[in-house]
Amino acid sequence: MVQRLSAEARASALRELPGWTEMSGREAITRTFTFADFNEAFGFMTRVALVAEKRDHHPEWRNVYRTVEVVLATHDAGGVTVRDIELAGAMDVIAAAKGG
Amino acid sequence: MVQRLSAEARASALRELPGWTEMSGREAITRTFTFADFNEAFGFMTRVALVAEKRDHHPEWRNVYRTVEVVLATHDAGGVTVRDIELAGAMDVIAAAKGG
């Protein structure tokens, strides 16, 4: 099973993930993405959903029109693992990608 | 502009929408859908996203693996309108539809 990261390892990983922060009151990391409109926001979610399903590691997320609030944690490990750090990085790449 | 429903009209509309309830502390309606897995949950969201975009009326929703919590309200009207009732009905039809 994948190991839960220590507080130090989490902090170190987050330094490489600008925009992501530790969630208060819970061992998880969070970021809110803001897009131009619903089309872009849901397009992002769709691309992430395919990645998440392939990896069998899924985000908790809330969408309100053009914003997507994401929370990542690994339930089985009771905290943040390398799987969350990797999914966070993949989400950043997808969010930064422009179509066309 | 579409009219905000009165408390009586909201209650009457909700009698036709089993599973939907008034949100506490906010003039909105809510339902939590539970599916077999993430594939089904996100498939539901994708179908609903197309309907929402076409109608230019979007849900607030939160997805955690196989559950989708939905909140519907009409921001411009400051409450629940017929657009929310109609979208709720469309979501119920999509959730009840089986593929294959």
Backbone of each chain as ProteinMPNN parsed JSONL, in Angstrom:
{"seq_chain_A": "MVQRLSAEARASALRELPGWTEMSGREAITRTFTFADFNEAFGFMTRVALVAEKRDHHPEWRNVYRTVEVVLATHDAGGVTVRDIELAGAMDVIAAAKGG", "coords_chain_A": {"N_chain_A": [[0.843, -1.204, 0.0], [0.374, 2.261, -0.638], [2.346, 4.753, 0.937], [1.435, 7.065, 3.497], [2.289, 10.462, 3.453], [4.674, 12.194, 5.465], [4.367, 15.201, 7.491], [6.479, 16.869, 6.831], [7.291, 15.88, 4.342], [4.995, 16.333, 2.883], [4.854, 19.152, 2.939], [7.179, 19.721, 1.556], [6.598, 18.625, -0.966], [4.485, 20.274, -1.695], [5.721, 22.658, -2.168], [6.516, 22.423, -4.728], [4.205, 22.639, -6.084], [2.61, 25.129, -6.902], [-0.181, 27.019, -5.831], [-1.547, 24.93, -4.717], [-2.58, 23.992, -1.467], [-2.307, 23.04, 2.021], [-5.115, 21.537, 3.494], [-7.218, 22.969, 5.904], [-7.81, 21.51, 9.031], [-7.931, 18.934, 8.124], [-6.188, 16.114, 6.806], [-5.202, 16.67, 3.899], [-4.86, 17.925, 0.535], [-5.549, 20.949, -1.276], [-6.962, 22.806, -3.978], [-8.317, 25.584, -5.739], [-9.523, 25.931, -8.912], [-10.015, 28.303, -11.482], [-11.845, 29.073, -14.3], [-12.602, 30.282, -17.671], [-15.285, 29.951, -18.268], [-18.223, 27.785, -17.952], [-17.972, 25.78, -19.881], [-15.156, 25.536, -20.21], [-14.466, 24.851, -17.586], [-15.841, 22.413, -17.164], [-14.785, 20.947, -19.21], [-12.122, 20.715, -18.364], [-12.643, 19.134, -16.065], [-13.542, 16.812, -17.273], [-11.303, 15.887, -18.683], [-9.609, 15.433, -16.526], [-11.099, 13.483, -15.203], [-10.807, 11.238, -16.829], [-8.092, 10.703, -16.525], [-8.028, 10.222, -13.775], [-9.665, 7.965, -13.552], [-8.21, 6.11, -15.011], [-5.976, 5.865, -13.394], [-7.141, 4.888, -11.196], [-7.603, 6.553, -9.013], [-9.212, 9.047, -7.428], [-10.454, 12.433, -7.435], [-11.962, 14.524, -4.859], [-14.367, 16.819, -5.615], [-15.824, 20.06, -6.315], [-17.979, 21.813, -8.302], [-18.895, 24.971, -9.379], [-20.322, 26.692, -11.709], [-17.889, 28.334, -13.247], [-15.82, 27.621, -11.625], [-13.736, 25.192, -9.998], [-13.354, 23.418, -7.192], [-10.965, 21.506, -5.657], [-10.204, 18.649, -3.705], [-7.705, 16.599, -2.493], [-6.846, 13.452, -1.248], [-5.739, 10.335, 0.145], [-7.768, 7.854, 0.786], [-7.462, 5.206, 1.831], [-4.972, 5.375, 2.994], [-5.22, 7.272, 4.892], [-4.427, 9.925, 4.64], [-2.279, 12.194, 2.849], [-0.738, 11.051, -0.074], [1.851, 9.965, -2.376], [0.366, 9.492, -4.608], [-1.612, 11.425, -4.588], [-0.088, 13.727, -4.863], [0.943, 13.318, -7.405], [-1.439, 13.303, -8.922], [-2.324, 15.886, -8.464], [-0.303, 17.303, -9.785], [-0.792, 16.459, -12.406], [-3.318, 17.576, -12.808], [-2.698, 20.282, -12.742], [-1.19, 20.503, -15.086], [-3.121, 19.886, -17.015], [-4.967, 21.959, -16.55], [-3.459, 24.116, -17.326], [-3.111, 23.725, -19.995], [-3.934, 24.779, -23.236], [-6.571, 24.661, -25.502], [-6.987, 24.213, -29.08]], "CA_chain_A": [[0.0, 0.0, 0.0], [1.139, 3.507, -0.751], [2.58, 5.346, 2.266], [1.034, 8.418, 3.848], [3.449, 11.345, 3.577], [4.849, 12.958, 6.704], [4.124, 16.642, 7.349], [7.632, 17.455, 6.145], [7.248, 15.456, 2.942], [3.861, 17.059, 2.278], [5.262, 20.555, 2.764], [8.188, 19.732, 0.505], [5.912, 18.385, -2.241], [3.645, 21.428, -2.029], [6.56, 23.742, -2.698], [6.588, 22.208, -6.19], [2.839, 22.72, -6.628], [2.045, 26.441, -6.551], [-1.646, 27.029, -5.925], [-2.062, 23.901, -3.817], [-2.29, 24.249, -0.051], [-2.817, 22.055, 2.973], [-6.466, 21.838, 3.913], [-7.245, 23.147, 7.36], [-8.686, 20.573, 9.741], [-7.974, 17.613, 7.493], [-4.942, 15.791, 6.117], [-5.535, 16.657, 2.476], [-4.413, 19.129, -0.16], [-6.685, 21.554, -1.966], [-6.753, 23.938, -4.878], [-9.475, 26.023, -6.511], [-9.228, 26.345, -10.289], [-11.026, 29.191, -12.059], [-11.771, 29.057, -15.765], [-13.325, 31.373, -18.348], [-16.722, 29.682, -18.266], [-18.569, 26.405, -17.614], [-17.403, 24.909, -20.912], [-13.758, 25.28, -19.864], [-14.398, 24.173, -16.282], [-16.251, 21.015, -17.284], [-13.78, 20.319, -20.079], [-11.044, 20.348, -17.438], [-13.085, 18.009, -15.237], [-13.641, 15.617, -18.109], [-9.942, 15.392, -18.931], [-9.113, 14.898, -15.251], [-11.845, 12.261, -14.884], [-10.199, 10.127, -17.57], [-6.82, 10.41, -15.858], [-8.336, 9.67, -12.452], [-10.2, 6.617, -13.731], [-7.098, 5.269, -15.454], [-5.09, 5.63, -12.243], [-7.983, 4.45, -10.074], [-7.419, 7.479, -7.887], [-10.199, 10.054, -7.815], [-10.545, 13.634, -6.603], [-13.23, 15.092, -4.377], [-14.393, 18.143, -6.243], [-17.077, 20.794, -6.346], [-18.012, 22.732, -9.441], [-19.924, 26.004, -9.452], [-20.132, 27.391, -12.981], [-16.546, 28.315, -13.846], [-14.805, 27.254, -10.638], [-13.651, 23.792, -9.57], [-12.597, 23.263, -5.946], [-10.509, 20.119, -5.608], [-9.558, 18.152, -2.486], [-7.055, 15.311, -2.748], [-6.323, 12.664, -0.131], [-5.825, 8.906, -0.157], [-8.614, 7.343, 1.856], [-6.888, 3.991, 2.429], [-3.75, 5.695, 3.741], [-5.549, 8.23, 5.954], [-3.706, 11.195, 4.484], [-1.809, 12.527, 1.508], [0.321, 10.148, -0.548], [2.443, 10.345, -3.657], [-0.68, 9.431, -5.634], [-2.266, 12.741, -4.59], [0.869, 14.698, -5.407], [0.999, 13.094, -8.853], [-2.703, 13.735, -9.535], [-2.299, 17.358, -8.406], [0.559, 17.759, -10.879], [-1.501, 16.203, -13.672], [-4.4, 18.566, -12.914], [-2.071, 21.562, -13.097], [-0.824, 20.445, -16.504], [-4.364, 19.952, -17.797], [-5.546, 23.307, -16.399], [-2.615, 25.085, -18.033], [-3.136, 23.433, -21.429], [-4.946, 25.511, -23.984], [-7.028, 23.972, -26.71], [-6.793, 24.936, -30.335]], "C_chain_A": [[0.871, 1.244, 0.0], [1.166, 4.219, 0.609], [2.057, 6.769, 2.373], [2.298, 9.264, 4.031], [3.485, 12.009, 4.949], [4.543, 14.433, 6.438], [5.256, 17.306, 6.569], [7.596, 17.12, 4.655], [6.111, 16.155, 2.194], [4.267, 18.506, 1.965], [6.261, 20.67, 1.621], [7.534, 19.549, -0.867], [5.104, 19.612, -2.661], [4.463, 22.608, -2.537], [6.704, 23.636, -4.215], [5.219, 22.36, -6.867], [2.202, 24.062, -6.253], [0.527, 26.416, -6.745], [-2.288, 25.996, -5.026], [-1.655, 24.226, -2.385], [-2.788, 23.078, 0.783], [-4.222, 22.49, 3.362], [-6.464, 22.011, 5.432], [-8.218, 22.139, 7.958], [-8.749, 19.18, 9.144], [-6.665, 17.344, 6.758], [-5.238, 15.578, 4.639], [-4.954, 17.919, 1.856], [-5.542, 19.637, -1.043], [-6.224, 22.656, -2.911], [-8.08, 24.294, -5.538], [-9.001, 26.526, -7.867], [-10.371, 27.238, -10.79], [-10.801, 29.284, -13.56], [-12.585, 30.203, -16.356], [-14.837, 31.195, -18.222], [-16.96, 28.205, -17.933], [-17.972, 25.422, -18.613], [-15.961, 24.55, -20.558], [-13.641, 24.498, -18.558], [-14.759, 22.694, -16.424], [-15.341, 20.253, -18.24], [-12.573, 19.863, -19.266], [-11.444, 19.115, -16.622], [-13.125, 16.714, -16.042], [-12.259, 15.029, -18.387], [-9.371, 14.778, -17.644], [-9.814, 13.579, -14.903], [-11.231, 11.052, -15.588], [-8.877, 9.709, -16.94], [-7.076, 9.705, -14.522], [-8.801, 8.218, -12.565], [-9.092, 5.65, -14.138], [-6.195, 4.893, -14.286], [-5.817, 4.993, -11.068], [-7.698, 5.264, -8.813], [-8.179, 8.754, -8.217], [-10.194, 11.268, -6.887], [-11.907, 13.742, -5.914], [-13.26, 16.478, -4.984], [-15.794, 18.704, -6.303], [-16.983, 21.811, -7.465], [-19.192, 23.689, -9.298], [-19.578, 26.884, -10.646], [-18.69, 27.316, -13.489], [-15.447, 28.008, -12.835], [-14.888, 25.764, -10.303], [-12.751, 23.74, -8.331], [-12.24, 21.795, -5.801], [-9.905, 19.821, -4.231], [-8.975, 16.781, -2.814], [-6.525, 14.705, -1.447], [-6.453, 11.2, -0.548], [-6.512, 8.232, 1.016], [-7.961, 6.176, 2.599], [-5.684, 4.29, 3.309], [-4.014, 6.699, 4.856], [-4.793, 9.545, 5.845], [-3.315, 11.41, 3.042], [-0.669, 11.581, 1.132], [0.865, 10.674, -1.878], [1.403, 10.296, -4.782], [-1.422, 10.77, -5.729], [-1.364, 13.795, -5.209], [0.931, 14.564, -6.931], [-0.293, 13.556, -9.551], [-2.793, 15.261, -9.536], [-1.459, 17.911, -9.566], [-0.112, 17.582, -12.231], [-2.621, 17.219, -13.874], [-3.835, 19.926, -13.303], [-1.716, 21.6, -14.581], [-2.067, 20.585, -17.378], [-4.962, 21.364, -17.732], [-4.763, 24.336, -17.207], [-2.668, 24.898, -19.541], [-4.24, 24.237, -22.104], [-5.303, 24.715, -25.222], [-6.661, 24.762, -27.953], [-5.428, 24.784, -30.933]], "O_chain_A": [[1.963, 1.263, 0.569], [0.165, 4.28, 1.324], [2.218, 7.575, 1.457], [3.254, 8.837, 4.678], [2.445, 12.342, 5.517], [4.47, 14.857, 5.284], [5.02, 18.193, 5.749], [7.844, 17.982, 3.812], [6.25, 16.52, 1.026], [4.044, 19.004, 0.861], [6.198, 21.601, 0.818], [7.884, 20.246, -1.82], [5.046, 19.947, -3.844], [3.945, 23.461, -3.258], [6.976, 24.624, -4.896], [5.105, 22.223, -8.085], [1.343, 24.113, -5.372], [0.026, 25.853, -7.719], [-3.437, 26.154, -4.613], [-0.539, 24.674, -2.125], [-3.571, 22.246, 0.325], [-4.483, 23.68, 3.537], [-5.782, 21.278, 6.149], [-9.32, 21.945, 7.444], [-9.526, 18.339, 9.597], [-6.095, 18.253, 6.154], [-5.488, 14.459, 4.191], [-4.601, 18.865, 2.56], [-6.385, 18.865, -1.501], [-5.23, 23.339, -2.666], [-8.875, 23.411, -5.859], [-8.178, 27.437, -7.95], [-11.544, 26.955, -10.547], [-9.689, 29.544, -14.019], [-13.182, 30.994, -15.626], [-15.575, 32.171, -18.086], [-16.014, 27.465, -17.664], [-17.515, 24.346, -18.227], [-15.588, 23.378, -20.602], [-12.817, 23.592, -18.441], [-14.077, 21.827, -15.877], [-15.152, 19.046, -18.092], [-12.066, 18.757, -19.458], [-10.67, 18.165, -16.505], [-12.778, 15.647, -15.534], [-12.074, 13.814, -18.331], [-8.729, 13.728, -17.681], [-9.187, 12.664, -14.368], [-11.147, 9.969, -15.009], [-8.574, 8.52, -16.833], [-6.419, 8.718, -14.192], [-8.391, 7.358, -11.785], [-9.042, 4.514, -13.668], [-5.713, 3.764, -14.192], [-5.201, 4.608, -10.074], [-7.572, 4.728, -7.712], [-7.838, 9.46, -9.166], [-9.955, 11.134, -5.686], [-12.881, 13.123, -6.343], [-12.29, 17.229, -4.88], [-16.791, 17.984, -6.338], [-16.019, 22.572, -7.555], [-20.335, 23.267, -9.12], [-18.664, 27.707, -10.593], [-18.313, 26.319, -14.106], [-14.264, 28.123, -13.156], [-15.962, 25.163, -10.322], [-11.547, 23.985, -8.412], [-13.12, 20.934, -5.82], [-9.186, 20.646, -3.668], [-9.666, 15.913, -3.346], [-5.849, 15.369, -0.661], [-7.188, 10.873, -1.479], [-5.932, 8.06, 2.088], [-7.911, 6.156, 3.829], [-5.402, 3.555, 4.256], [-3.135, 6.954, 5.679], [-4.548, 10.206, 6.854], [-3.941, 10.876, 2.126], [0.245, 11.345, 1.922], [0.401, 11.679, -2.416], [1.549, 10.983, -5.793], [-1.812, 11.195, -6.817], [-1.813, 14.645, -5.978], [0.967, 15.561, -7.653], [-0.242, 14.128, -10.64], [-3.281, 15.857, -10.496], [-1.858, 18.863, -10.237], [-0.014, 18.449, -13.1], [-2.847, 17.674, -14.995], [-4.433, 20.64, -14.107], [-1.919, 22.614, -15.248], [-2.059, 21.32, -18.366], [-5.41, 21.897, -18.747], [-5.33, 25.307, -17.71], [-2.311, 25.807, -20.291], [-5.349, 24.348, -21.582], [-4.434, 24.165, -25.9], [-6.092, 25.85, -27.87], [-5.151, 25.349, -31.99]]}, "seq_chain_B": "MVQRLSAEARASALRELPGWTEMSGREAITRTFTFADFNEAFGFMTRVALVAEKRDHHPEWRNVYRTVEVVLATHDAGGVTVRDIELAGAMDVIAAAKGG", "coords_chain_B": {"N_chain_B": [[-37.397, 38.269, -16.796], [-37.02, 35.196, -15.042], [-39.317, 34.126, -12.571], [-38.894, 33.932, -9.048], [-39.892, 31.186, -7.09], [-42.621, 30.946, -4.81], [-42.744, 29.858, -1.341], [-44.825, 28.037, -1.116], [-45.248, 27.234, -3.765], [-42.787, 26.088, -4.285], [-42.807, 23.934, -2.48], [-44.927, 22.514, -3.523], [-43.947, 21.84, -6.074], [-41.836, 20.208, -5.318], [-43.106, 17.974, -4.387], [-43.522, 16.527, -6.634], [-41.05, 15.646, -7.222], [-39.478, 13.27, -6.085], [-36.95, 12.602, -3.702], [-35.653, 14.991, -3.944], [-35.047, 17.774, -1.854], [-35.752, 20.681, 0.205], [-33.105, 22.889, 0.787], [-31.421, 23.356, 3.852], [-31.229, 26.481, 5.434], [-30.856, 27.931, 3.166], [-32.255, 29.243, 0.162], [-32.846, 26.973, -1.876], [-32.778, 23.881, -3.755], [-31.99, 20.439, -3.18], [-30.312, 17.369, -3.932], [-28.863, 14.177, -3.392], [-27.229, 11.998, -5.459], [-26.513, 8.564, -5.899], [-24.324, 6.309, -7.353], [-23.182, 3.313, -9.116], [-20.434, 3.343, -9.402], [-17.465, 5.372, -10.084], [-17.343, 5.75, -12.838], [-20.064, 5.602, -13.647], [-21.091, 7.727, -12.145], [-19.669, 9.967, -13.12], [-20.358, 9.795, -15.774], [-23.094, 10.384, -15.632], [-22.835, 13.063, -14.744], [-21.667, 14.175, -16.995], [-23.629, 13.919, -18.958], [-25.584, 15.531, -17.82], [-24.2, 17.948, -17.796], [-24.162, 18.687, -20.486], [-26.86, 19.166, -20.971], [-27.281, 21.249, -19.14], [-25.588, 23.236, -20.14], [-26.712, 23.714, -22.615], [-29.155, 24.798, -21.821], [-28.258, 26.984, -20.542], [-28.18, 27.037, -17.777], [-26.94, 26.144, -14.785], [-25.858, 23.552, -12.534], [-24.828, 23.57, -9.028], [-22.468, 21.408, -7.851], [-21.09, 18.508, -6.177], [-18.754, 16.011, -6.336], [-17.878, 12.92, -5.088], [-16.212, 10.206, -5.643], [-18.478, 7.832, -6.155], [-20.714, 9.288, -5.629], [-22.882, 12.106, -6.158], [-23.575, 15.205, -5.14], [-26.052, 17.549, -5.474], [-26.945, 20.961, -5.837], [-29.483, 23.201, -6.513], [-30.349, 26.397, -7.619], [-31.491, 29.639, -8.625], [-29.459, 32.075, -9.35], [-29.764, 34.777, -10.224], [-32.387, 35.249, -9.574], [-32.534, 34.939, -6.905], [-33.402, 32.673, -5.57], [-35.376, 29.681, -5.846], [-36.446, 28.694, -9.044], [-38.64, 27.982, -11.851], [-36.832, 27.062, -13.667], [-34.966, 25.662, -12.184], [-36.545, 23.612, -11.183], [-37.194, 22.295, -13.538], [-34.626, 21.507, -14.395], [-33.945, 19.808, -12.323], [-35.82, 17.768, -12.75], [-34.913, 16.831, -15.235], [-32.428, 15.843, -14.489], [-33.185, 13.727, -12.863], [-34.361, 12.021, -14.739], [-32.142, 11.406, -16.349], [-30.489, 10.17, -14.446], [-31.98, 7.918, -13.933], [-31.937, 6.563, -16.276], [-30.711, 3.749, -18.0], [-27.781, 2.522, -19.435], [-26.864, 0.653, -22.424]], "CA_chain_B": [[-36.629, 37.383, -15.909], [-37.824, 34.12, -14.484], [-39.764, 34.466, -11.218], [-38.609, 33.102, -7.883], [-41.104, 30.51, -6.621], [-43.011, 31.102, -3.402], [-42.547, 28.653, -0.526], [-45.902, 27.097, -1.443], [-44.991, 26.703, -5.11], [-41.612, 25.2, -4.142], [-43.243, 22.7, -1.807], [-45.779, 21.794, -4.473], [-43.073, 21.281, -7.114], [-41.009, 19.138, -4.742], [-43.918, 16.751, -4.249], [-43.381, 15.794, -7.9], [-39.626, 15.322, -7.4], [-39.03, 12.484, -4.93], [-35.493, 12.593, -3.575], [-35.221, 16.382, -3.805], [-35.54, 18.438, -0.639], [-35.327, 22.061, 0.405], [-31.838, 22.986, 1.491], [-31.613, 24.126, 5.082], [-30.416, 27.686, 5.53], [-30.658, 28.585, 1.87], [-33.378, 29.021, -0.741], [-32.31, 26.118, -2.932], [-33.18, 22.486, -3.602], [-30.806, 19.587, -3.186], [-30.446, 15.909, -3.968], [-27.626, 13.415, -3.55], [-27.353, 10.807, -6.304], [-25.472, 7.56, -5.65], [-24.207, 5.408, -8.503], [-22.427, 2.082, -8.863], [-18.994, 3.624, -9.368], [-17.108, 6.68, -10.626], [-17.715, 5.767, -14.257], [-21.49, 5.956, -13.74], [-21.308, 9.064, -11.565], [-19.177, 11.008, -14.021], [-21.193, 9.712, -16.97], [-24.274, 11.186, -15.284], [-22.46, 14.48, -14.738], [-21.391, 14.602, -18.368], [-24.912, 14.092, -19.647], [-26.23, 16.708, -17.231], [-23.445, 19.148, -18.208], [-24.606, 19.067, -21.834], [-28.202, 19.747, -20.811], [-27.128, 22.52, -18.415], [-24.967, 24.211, -21.032], [-27.709, 24.055, -23.638], [-30.177, 25.652, -21.195], [-27.556, 28.067, -19.832], [-28.577, 26.993, -16.356], [-25.948, 25.169, -14.324], [-25.956, 23.129, -11.128], [-23.675, 23.484, -8.133], [-22.418, 19.989, -7.507], [-19.879, 17.987, -5.568], [-18.613, 14.585, -6.644], [-16.89, 12.123, -4.368], [-16.242, 8.866, -6.214], [-19.716, 7.412, -6.814], [-21.837, 10.145, -5.239], [-22.962, 13.462, -6.711], [-24.492, 16.072, -4.385], [-26.448, 18.646, -6.352], [-27.723, 22.077, -5.299], [-30.029, 24.023, -7.596], [-30.982, 27.68, -7.313], [-31.296, 30.584, -9.725], [-28.74, 33.187, -8.714], [-30.354, 36.074, -10.586], [-33.712, 35.399, -8.98], [-32.395, 34.861, -5.448], [-34.154, 31.552, -5.013], [-35.675, 28.564, -6.745], [-37.382, 29.055, -10.109], [-39.068, 26.867, -12.689], [-35.645, 26.524, -14.353], [-34.381, 24.663, -11.277], [-37.458, 22.461, -11.139], [-37.027, 21.578, -14.807], [-33.315, 20.847, -14.427], [-34.041, 18.682, -11.375], [-36.541, 16.698, -13.44], [-34.027, 16.284, -16.271], [-31.401, 15.052, -13.817], [-33.815, 12.473, -12.436], [-34.53, 11.163, -15.929], [-30.798, 10.935, -16.741], [-30.005, 9.232, -13.417], [-32.774, 6.68, -13.994], [-31.692, 5.892, -17.564], [-29.642, 2.741, -17.973], [-27.129, 2.33, -20.736], [-26.861, -0.703, -22.963]], "C_chain_B": [[-37.567, 36.365, -15.266], [-38.08, 34.398, -12.997], [-39.342, 33.442, -10.18], [-39.928, 32.49, -7.402], [-41.363, 30.843, -5.158], [-42.742, 29.796, -2.664], [-43.6, 27.596, -0.878], [-45.649, 26.439, -2.797], [-43.792, 25.747, -5.091], [-42.03, 23.865, -3.549], [-44.083, 21.851, -2.75], [-44.928, 21.122, -5.549], [-42.266, 20.099, -6.564], [-41.801, 17.854, -4.527], [-43.838, 15.895, -5.51], [-41.948, 15.316, -8.142], [-39.104, 14.537, -6.196], [-37.502, 12.461, -4.879], [-34.935, 13.996, -3.41], [-35.829, 16.984, -2.555], [-35.109, 19.902, -0.649], [-34.013, 22.024, 1.167], [-32.068, 23.788, 2.77], [-30.684, 25.335, 5.058], [-30.198, 28.419, 4.222], [-31.831, 28.283, 0.949], [-32.868, 28.285, -1.97], [-32.87, 24.718, -2.71], [-31.962, 21.596, -3.808], [-31.184, 18.115, -3.294], [-29.055, 15.287, -4.074], [-27.931, 12.156, -4.347], [-26.201, 9.853, -5.976], [-25.493, 6.545, -6.792], [-23.378, 4.181, -8.137], [-20.936, 2.368, -8.663], [-18.73, 5.0, -9.984], [-17.511, 6.816, -12.088], [-19.178, 6.202, -14.414], [-21.746, 7.371, -13.232], [-20.856, 10.141, -12.54], [-19.908, 10.969, -15.364], [-22.476, 10.509, -16.798], [-23.937, 12.674, -15.37], [-22.246, 15.003, -16.153], [-22.688, 14.823, -19.141], [-25.631, 15.341, -19.124], [-25.523, 17.996, -17.687], [-23.903, 19.63, -19.584], [-25.979, 19.727, -21.787], [-28.095, 21.137, -20.175], [-26.584, 23.604, -19.342], [-25.962, 24.665, -22.101], [-28.757, 25.027, -23.092], [-29.581, 26.911, -20.568], [-28.056, 28.188, -18.39], [-27.828, 25.828, -15.725], [-26.135, 24.798, -12.863], [-24.703, 23.529, -10.342], [-23.624, 22.025, -7.737], [-21.057, 19.574, -7.002], [-19.86, 16.487, -5.827], [-17.511, 13.985, -5.785], [-17.09, 10.672, -4.795], [-17.602, 8.54, -6.856], [-20.936, 8.231, -6.384], [-21.73, 11.521, -5.886], [-24.026, 14.219, -5.911], [-24.791, 17.296, -5.233], [-27.223, 19.695, -5.56], [-28.184, 22.923, -6.471], [-30.704, 25.268, -7.036], [-30.722, 28.575, -8.516], [-30.744, 31.866, -9.136], [-29.431, 34.523, -8.963], [-31.692, 36.329, -9.898], [-33.663, 35.316, -7.461], [-33.186, 33.739, -4.816], [-34.352, 30.471, -6.056], [-36.693, 29.031, -7.784], [-37.763, 27.798, -10.89], [-37.871, 26.259, -13.438], [-34.961, 25.461, -13.497], [-35.236, 23.404, -11.221], [-37.293, 21.619, -12.409], [-35.68, 20.863, -14.882], [-33.296, 19.651, -13.466], [-34.734, 17.493, -12.041], [-35.683, 16.029, -14.502], [-32.934, 15.421, -15.637], [-31.959, 13.706, -13.347], [-33.962, 11.499, -13.603], [-33.179, 10.582, -16.349], [-30.292, 9.905, -15.741], [-30.721, 7.89, -13.513], [-32.5, 5.886, -15.264], [-30.544, 4.898, -17.42], [-29.069, 2.607, -19.373], [-27.329, 0.914, -21.227], [-28.158, -1.173, -23.476]], "O_chain_B": [[-38.734, 36.642, -14.992], [-37.192, 34.841, -12.269], [-39.424, 32.236, -10.41], [-40.947, 33.175, -7.316], [-40.43, 31.001, -4.371], [-42.537, 28.754, -3.287], [-43.297, 26.404, -0.929], [-45.817, 25.229, -2.95], [-43.783, 24.732, -5.787], [-41.658, 22.803, -4.049], [-43.966, 20.626, -2.773], [-45.165, 19.965, -5.894], [-42.044, 19.112, -7.266], [-41.225, 16.767, -4.489], [-44.059, 14.684, -5.461], [-41.668, 14.662, -9.146], [-38.366, 15.083, -5.376], [-36.845, 12.315, -5.911], [-33.876, 14.183, -2.811], [-36.991, 16.732, -2.235], [-34.225, 20.303, -1.406], [-33.837, 21.219, 2.082], [-32.81, 24.77, 2.775], [-29.509, 25.227, 4.708], [-29.457, 29.399, 4.161], [-32.348, 27.166, 0.961], [-32.505, 28.899, -2.973], [-33.369, 24.399, -1.631], [-31.025, 21.957, -4.52], [-32.231, 17.683, -2.813], [-28.18, 15.812, -4.763], [-28.78, 11.351, -3.962], [-25.06, 10.28, -5.8], [-26.54, 6.0, -7.144], [-22.932, 4.031, -6.999], [-20.269, 1.718, -7.859], [-19.666, 5.706, -10.36], [-17.967, 7.875, -12.519], [-19.483, 7.074, -15.227], [-22.525, 8.119, -13.822], [-21.57, 11.118, -12.765], [-20.06, 12.002, -16.017], [-22.897, 11.225, -17.707], [-24.665, 13.448, -15.991], [-22.604, 16.139, -16.465], [-22.822, 15.794, -19.885], [-26.21, 16.105, -19.895], [-26.175, 19.01, -17.934], [-24.018, 20.832, -19.821], [-26.229, 20.718, -22.473], [-28.744, 22.083, -20.622], [-27.056, 24.74, -19.333], [-26.037, 25.846, -22.44], [-29.192, 25.948, -23.784], [-30.311, 27.795, -20.118], [-28.311, 29.277, -17.877], [-28.049, 24.67, -16.08], [-26.526, 25.634, -12.049], [-23.652, 23.793, -10.926], [-24.638, 21.461, -7.327], [-20.029, 20.168, -7.328], [-20.837, 15.787, -5.564], [-16.379, 14.468, -5.757], [-18.026, 10.004, -4.356], [-17.847, 8.939, -7.994], [-22.065, 7.896, -6.742], [-20.635, 12.03, -6.128], [-25.217, 13.917, -5.994], [-23.875, 17.999, -5.66], [-28.054, 19.359, -4.717], [-27.384, 23.315, -7.32], [-31.513, 25.201, -6.111], [-29.839, 28.299, -9.327], [-31.464, 32.641, -8.507], [-29.655, 35.302, -8.037], [-32.08, 37.475, -9.67], [-34.661, 35.598, -6.798], [-33.597, 33.835, -3.66], [-33.593, 30.364, -7.02], [-37.681, 29.683, -7.446], [-37.269, 26.703, -10.62], [-37.896, 25.083, -13.799], [-34.44, 24.476, -14.021], [-34.725, 22.284, -11.212], [-37.257, 20.39, -12.354], [-35.601, 19.739, -15.377], [-32.703, 18.614, -13.764], [-34.289, 16.353, -11.911], [-35.715, 14.808, -14.656], [-32.561, 14.386, -16.188], [-31.283, 12.68, -13.427], [-33.714, 10.302, -13.462], [-33.086, 9.396, -16.667], [-29.73, 8.882, -16.133], [-30.139, 6.848, -13.212], [-32.788, 4.691, -15.333], [-29.529, 5.192, -16.788], [-29.8, 2.582, -20.363], [-27.896, 0.075, -20.526], [-28.261, -2.303, -23.952]]}, "name": "protein", "num_of_chains": 2, "seq": "MVQRLSAEARASALRELPGWTEMSGREAITRTFTFADFNEAFGFMTRVALVAEKRDHHPEWRNVYRTVEVVLATHDAGGVTVRDIELAGAMDVIAAAKGGMVQRLSAEARASALRELPGWTEMSGREAITRTFTFADFNEAFGFMTRVALVAEKRDHHPEWRNVYRTVEVVLATHDAGGVTVRDIELAGAMDVIAAAKGG"}
